[in-house]
């Protein structure tokens, strides 16, 4: 088992004809992902990486039923791509584009309410179920199938952490990024709920970063609702107040969202917090050595 995607997931790539979409959709296909169609307005009839292209998502779905989409669409047009996918009742959207206007995401956030669509992002690195399906930028060679579920706000840092977990002899059930923007489609809590229910996931690794209070909220939820072992690592330990760190949402303001406050929240929940990728891999390994 896994969460959100698996070997049977059928994916449509929105914006597949651009350089970005062409390159990354090809990598997804090479990994084994079932990319069944692409969408780019006014490019219907084209073929990219052996994948047929349509003008709209609705048209693509008529010929190629799909469970998920990934948006390789320029930031000014991501809102329309998300809206099209939500209206089509797509189960999973990987919003991997950076720079989506916050006001656009505010509208999408409201639109998602009451639907069953799961939106990762915007500014998400994507999602991967090792050896089955990859949607996004994950370097597939660092992952292997196993019992550790990884959820992250960071992109590239999450690859390093996954690699460290693999190097200690463990693998991953599913790894994903919720996105680093101020407003995201899903939260840590949404993903923790899914990992808690997933039979394959035996331990959860949460990768946080400074800014916002998503980690503090997650810690409270873990304390009351999660029975599986959880370990954490938080990026930005030495970042100064008022300084953004890579992501728009990774900024400490007025003492809120600081590294110290997040560590304190996890400590209250009984979640050990590592300072390095090597240490967090060791903490995860200790979970299984206790059995």
Residue, then its C-alpha position, 0 to 999 in steps of 0.5 A: x500500500x501507499x498513500x495518494x498514488x501507486x503503480x496504477x495511478x494514471x496521470x495527466x500533465x498540464x503544460x506538457x509542451x513547454x521545456x519544463x513539462x517536456x523534460x520532467x514528464x519524460x523523467x516521470x515516464x522513465x520511472x514508470x509513471x503512467x502519463x496518459x495524456x498532456x494538456x496545453x491550450x491550442x496545442x491539441x493534436x501534438x504528441x510529446x514523449x509519446x503522450x497525446x496532447x489535448x487543448x483542455x483537461x476535460x477533452x483529455x479525460x474523455x479519451x484517457x481517464x485519469x486519477x491525478x494531474x501535475x501542473x507544469x504551467x507558468x505561475x500566472x496561469x496555474x490558477x486556471x489549471x487548478x480550477x480545471x482539475x478541481x472541477x473535473x474531480x481529479x483526486x490528486x493535483x501536484x502543484x509544482x510551480x513556484x511563484x503562484x500569486x497568493x491571491x490566486x491560491x486564496x481563491x483555490x483554497x476556498x474552491x477546494x473546500x467540500x471536494x475530495x481533491x488533494x492539492x499538493x502545493x503550490x511550490x511542491x516538489x511533488x510525490x513519489x511512491x518508490x518503485x511505482x509512481x513519481x509525479x514531480x522532481x524527486x530523483x528516483x534513484x535515492x528512494x526504495x520501497x519500505x516502511x517510512x512515510x515522509x512528508x515535507x515542506x521543503x523540496x531538495x532537503x527532503x531528497x537528502x533526508x530520503x537518501x539518508x534513510x535509504x543509506x541506513x537500509x530502510x525504504x519509503x512508503x510514500x514521500x511528498x512535499x506539501x509546498x512551501x508557500x504561505x497557503x497550501x492545498x494540504x497541511x501536515x495534518x492531512x498527510x499525517x491522517x493518511x499515513x496513520x491509516x496506511x498499513x505499509x507505513x510503520x513510521x513517519x518522518x516529518x521535515x519542517x522549516x521555519x515560518x508559519x505554524x504548520x509544525x506546531x499544529x502537526x505536533x498537537x495532532x500527533x500527540x492526540x491522534x497519531x499512534x505510529x512513531x514520528x521523528x522530525x527535522x526542521x530546516x532553518x535553525x540559524x536563520x535570522x528573524x525576518x529573513x526568508x529562507x528559500x520559500x515564501x512561507x519560510x520566514x519568522x515574524x514577531x517570534x512566530x514560526x521560529x525554530x525553537x518554538x517548533x522544537x518545543x512543540x515536538x518535544x511536548x508531543x514526544x517527537x524527537x527532533x534531529x539536527x542533521x540528515x544523518x541523525x534523523x536517519x539514525x532516529x528512524x532506524x532506532x524505531x525499527x531496532x526497538x522491535 
